[in-house]
């Protein structure tokens, strides 16, 4: 458009885009009446307009997204600048088209971020971004986990998707975005998805408000009451109230009086809306009717508050055009969008302003019911620019005096990365506790394993640890006759007559030790067993022959030597010296059992007597046995201990144990 100064004949036509034909509730905002009132006042207000004659044209936006996009493409020739679109799905296309046309696009419903607005070049917001307003409230109450439920209408489905994207850009975890289908169980299914999700605090309802005729929201809240979701676990936020000023001064809502289920459910609803602190929307509308600016036949109580938003958006665009003209710039889309800064003017029922960055500034307020009445009460005022909330006289009435739990503050701190809503210190503590539990489990497992192994060594047919109860000590009687020097065979005329050979065991299968005694006819002074056999279930382990005061007596190893066959082995004892018949068993026995008190007492006594009487013979005996190295080491260790005990025994001034 050409630059014109001091001439009032140039017309700036504003295209008001919206679903006026297909959306019954938005049609109740009387967009044509609102646009007519706005341009009439602008043309009379010298503080807003000194050059142009403002006009308007109502442009319909289809309710189906694809058709709405197609319709917007053909709108270039109808207007000099546009208020809209309403459907967020076509905001990006509208932004690029506005840049191509070089015409201003001022939207009150688009959720595009600042970077996108900057890229478009001709785009501006007529209202603060709704996601930023919601984020301010969530930050105050420390509610990070959000769910979004939309109605089936294309407009609200796109609003829900755009809102989820915008909140995620703020760093919030939007866990559920679902659509309430238009069927009997549609509301229940949508709410059940939220119940099955983790840690949801806030449910944003993208649909028409129940207080202004929205049947979907009414049905949803009634179903939430049936599912016991209004006990303070969740907070419900109506999204559409963010785009207009919900009346609350001296305003009663009949639907809350007539529908007790909805009234109880609305106790869990916080209504976040544009504030009109001085005069309510209804009052401002009636005042305009009294001035004959609005037809008097329109019932003010039936007008949707979006009326005021349409009025304010046109005024916002007109002020930007006026600022551009005053700056000496050509009035076009790229320049108009840059002059939405540093101004303040009176809107329909509240003051409009823009900050130094070109962001719209409007007062917001949180309304709540008292749980039993039909009115909304102001509880907090919201300062979006400062990101703070201030009390407004009334306290929020939480259902059952219970509010949703708080999330971690890291969700609202851009310098930290949150994971699952847990603080870093809590995560570290959790890892420490898990580590301690793992260590405790490992220690318990090792203890149980050692206990089982010990039990296996102490009990059962294969036990390896022998106690005193497992041994039988037999004091053989010394022969009254002297032994013959020739040491004839057992079957001949020997001084040693084997009267009996007997194996003593508690049980052939369960006992680990049996003692075999060869009684002699002659009496001697030694109390050492004549012959000791140690065996387990795998066979004979060791044999210790009789040791007398005169030395080690041999039992001839001829064919008449008695044969011992335990039930579980075929090993035969057929030697007069100490023999080990099973090396594998012997190794286990030597390490696990020989060092025990009972075995040591027997073996060491024999070794002690043999050491005392004939050391050389003992060495010769050990050499002839050709024992394994491990076994020999054990025996020689016992031998050293016997020598030490002998030394202590002969010390007069040194006492020792028995």
Secondary structure, DSSP 8 states (H G I E B T S, - for coil): -----S-S--EEEEEEEE-TTT-HHHHTT-HHHHHHHHHHHHHH-TTT-SS-EEEEEEEE--SSHHHHHHHHHTTGGG-SEEE----GGGHHHHHHHHHHHT-EEEESS----HHHHHHHSSEEESS--HHHHHHHHHHHHT---EEEEE-SSHHHHHHHHHHHHHHHHTT--EEEEEE--SSTTHHHHHHHHHHHSSS--EEEEES--GGGT-HHHHHHHHHHHHTT--SSS-EEEESGGGGS----TT-B-HHHHH-HHHHHHGGGB-EEEE--SSS-HHHHHHHHHHTTSS-TTS-GGGS-THHHHHHHHHHHHHHHHHHHHHTT---SHHHHGGG--SEEEE-SSSEEEE-TTS-EE--EEEEE--SSSSB-EEEEEEETTTTEEEE-SS----GGG-------GGGG-TTS--BTTB-HHHHHHHHHHHHHHHHHHHHHHHHHHHHHHHHHHHSSTT-----GGG---------SS---TT---TTSS-SS----EEEE-S-TTT-S--EEEE--SS--S--S-SEEEEEETTEEEEEEE-EETTEE-----STTS-----TT-------SS---S-HHHHHHHHHHTTTSHHHHHHHHHHHHHHHHH-HHHHHHHHHHHT--HHHHHHHHHHHHHHHHHHHHHT-TT-----
